[in-house]
Amino acid sequence: MDENWRTKIEDFEWAVILPPNIKDETPYKRTYFESKYHVDPEYVNTGKLKRESDVYSFGVVLLEIICGRVADDHIYLKESDKGLVHVARKNFRNGTIEGMIDPTLKEETDKKSCIPNRGANKDSLHKFLKVANQCVSETQDQRPTIKAVLNELEKALVFQEQVQQLGKDQVVDKLEKARHEIPEEQVKQLGTDQVVDKLEKARHEIPVRH
């Protein structure tokens, strides 16, 4: 739920519980779905409900997150009546998938920030997109296990955290250099407040990476 108590993921009443000790496939045919855009197409056609069906639905949510739009957004429905997944697959085939990424994820470092690489790391985005595309593969046997999905998402997180930490380290080094460039005699003359002002000015003069 969001800060206004609106649901982000819902319809849990339609969930089918598959106990851990049961076979990894169960026949369960349903004729009505609250949202057809999140449902495994192989399950719809065959009635075979597997854990890979959940992987498909999770992949749709991943695509919604990285694209910043719901699966049945009118922008996608203009291209395909099957929504986001089919539009994403086409863009993957055409090599244009980056054009679907939410612009706020791709935006460059804020010019007012002294920390480079504030936006999403490109390697992290590519890893995220790749695993999302694998999750929404047409057939169940083409999809990864949820454990493999988790491993790939953790790698994407590592890429992002490494770049952010690199940016912070560079800023700390520059600020430390700026601090040492203010002579001690000048510190005594200026007073604490003025020294802070000079350091703040130096911080804003640190070029950001574009």
C-alpha positions, 0 to 999 in steps of 0.5 A: 500500500502507498502512503494514502493506503491505496493498494499497489498489489491486490486481488489476493482473494484469487490466489491459489495456495500450492503447499510446499509438499505438493507436486509442482503443478496442479490443474486449476481452471478459472474462467474469470480473471480480475486482470488478464494482463498479469496472468500466465497465458499458458495457465489460461490456455491449459489450466496447468498452474505452476510456480512459473505462473507466479514468476510470469505475474512477478515479471509483469510487476517488474516491468510496471516498476521499471516502465512507470506504468500499469500493464493496461495503460492506454499507451500500451493498449494502443499498440497491443490489446494484450498490454505491456508485456507484448509491447515490451517483448516487441521492444526487446526484439527491436533493441528499443526497450530502453525507450520504455524505461521510466524517465525518472529512473534514467535521469542524470544527476541533479545539478544541485547535487554534489553526488554523481551517479544519483540516477539508476546505473545502466548495468543495473537497469539492463540486469533488471530488464533482462530478468523481467523479460525472462520472467514473462517468457511465453511458456512456463519452461522458458522462465527462471525459478523465483530463486534465480530471479532473486539472485539476478535482482540482487546483482542489479542492486549490487551494481547500483550500490557500487556506483552510488558508493563510488560517487560518494567517495569521490565527493568526500575526497574533493571536500577533504581536499577543499578543506585542506586548501583553506590556510589555517591562518585564514580559518582563524581570521574568518571564523567557523561560519565563514569557513563553512560557507567556503566549504559549501561553495566548494561543494557546489563547485564540484562538477557532476557527471552527465 
